[in-house]
Amino acid sequence: MTFASEHGHSRAMSREPIETGWSALLRPVWLPALSVLVGGVLLHSMNVLMLATVLPSVVEDLGGATLMSWTSTAFLASSIVASACTGYLTSILGARTVFCAGALVFGVGALTCALAPSMAEVVAGRFVQGFGGGLLTAIAYVLVRSTFPESLWARGFSLMAGAWSLSILVGPLVGGLFARHGDWRGAFFAVAAIAVALVPVALRALPRSATSSEGARVPVLSVMLICAAIAAMSAMAVAPGVPAKVALLAGAVTALVATLVIDRRALRPLLPTDAFSLATPTGVGLWLLLLLAIAYSPLQIFVPIFLQVLHGLDPLGAGYMVAGASFGWTGMSLILAGTPSERSGRLLVGGPVLMTMGLAGLAFLMALEPVVLVLPAIVLMGAGFGVCWAFIAQRVIGSARSGEGDLAASSMATVQQAGFALGAALSGLVANAAGLSAGLSRADIAEAAFWVPASFVTAAVTAAVMGGRLVSLSRRAA
C-alpha cells in the first residue's frame, strides 16, 4: 500500500463513525506508522536519558565541565536544522529513506561520541546525532496528523510519550551499567548498534512512497538565525566578563525576533503564519510549548550530577532517579489521554503549575537528606509536562489556519527542540555563574543545585499564564 493510498484510506475511515479508544488506534492499517513513531521516539528518548546518566563520567574522564550544557545545545540546534530539512528531503527521497538515513546518521554521531578524545569531540558527535534525531522526530509529528483522525490525535501523541516508558528502563540501564564499570564509551557504542538495528524495522514499517511535499524548500535564513541565537546563548556560559555576556544575550534576542519577522514573510515558512501570536490558539500554544521545554531542560542536564555529588549516588541510581520525571510524564499522558477537549482546559494550566512546584522542590530539597525527598519534585516535573502536552498539541494543530495543518504539526518539533536548546544554554549560564565552572566540588555543586532550578520557576509560571490564555481563546473559538 502506498503512502497516498494509506493516507486516503485513513481519511476515508475518519469520515465514518469510529471508536476513540486504544483499540481504534491499534487497527492494522495504522500499525506500520505506529511502529515508526515508537521506534524513532524510543531511540531519541533512550539517548537523552542515557546521556544524563553518563555525562558526569564523561566530565570526570575528559574534563570540560563548562561545556556540559553544550552537549545538549549542539544536539538540539542540529535537530532544528534537520526538522526544517525534513519536508524537502522527504519530497525527494521518500519518507522511508529519510527515516533510515536519520537512524544511520544518529548512529554515526553516537560512534563519534564513543571515540571522542575530548569534550569538544563529544559535542561534535552530539551535533551529528541531533541531525539524525531531528529527522526521526519531525516525521513522527507529521505522521500523527496525516495518519490518524483528529479524534485520535491525543492518543497518538500520548503513544509517542508512552515510548518513554521503555526508555526509562533502557536509557539509564545502558548508561548506568557502562558508567558503573568505568566504560561510558560502551554506552555510545550500544546506542550506535541500536540505531543501525532500527533501519530494517523502518524498511518494513514505512511505505515506499513519500508524502506530497512537492516544491518544498529549506528556510535557510530562519534556521541559521535560530541556530545563531542558540549558539550565542551557549557562548554566554563561557564568555569572560559581563559586557560580553550582555552583548551575546542582545544578539540572541535580536536573532530570534528577526527569525519571526522573516519567517512570516517567507513563501515557505518554517513556522505557521500566526506562530507566537497572542491572539490565536496556535500562536499561544507554541508559546506554551516553548516555555515548558525551557523549564524542563535543566532536569536532564544537571540533576544527575547534583545527585551523584551531593548524595553519593552511582550513575545508575542517579539515572533512575531522573527517570522518575519520565514515569510522571508517561503516566499522566496515558491516564489523561481520553479527556474530552471541552474538559481539558484546566490541564493546560495545571501542567505548568505542577512544573513550578517541581522546580521549587528541586531548588529547596536537592541538598537535603535523605535523597528520596528529591524524588517527588522530579516526578512533578515530568507529570506537569504529561498533564498538558497532548492537549497543547491538539489545539496547536486543530486551530491551525487553512492549509497550515502539516506546518503546525512539524513546527511543534522545531519549537520544542528550540525550547530545550535555549533552556540548556541558559541553565549552563546559571550553573557556571553559580560556580560550577570551577569544577565538581561539593560546595560548587550545592550552590548550583539551588540556583539552576530556581532560575527557571519564572518560565514555568509564565507558561501557566499562557495556559490560561489558551483556554480563553479556545472557549471563544468554540
Secondary structure, DSSP 8 states (H G I E B T S, - for coil): --HHHHHHHHHHHHTS----SHHHHT-GGGHHHHHHHHHHHHHHHHHHHHHHHHHHHHHHHH--GGGTTHHHHHHHHHHHHHHHHHHHHHHHH-HHHHHHHHHHHHHHHHHHHHT-SSHHHHHHHHHHHHHHHHHHHHHHHHHHHHHS-GGGHHHHHHHHHHHHHHHHHHHHHHHHHHHHTT-HHHHHHHHHHHHHHHHHHHHHHS-SS----TT----HHHHHHHHHHHHHHHHHTT-SSHHHHHHHHHHHHHHHHHHHHHHHH-SS-SS-TTTT-TTSHHHHHHHHHHHHHHHHHHHHHTHHHHHHHHH---HHHHHHHHHHHHHHHHHHHHHHTT--GGG-HHHHHHHHHHHHHHHHHHHHHTTSSSGGGGHHHHHHHHHHHHHHHHHHHHHHHHT--TT-HHHHHHHHHHHHHHHHHHHHHHHHHHHHHTTGGG-S-HHHHHHHHHHHHHTTHHHHHHHHHHHHHHHHHHHHH-
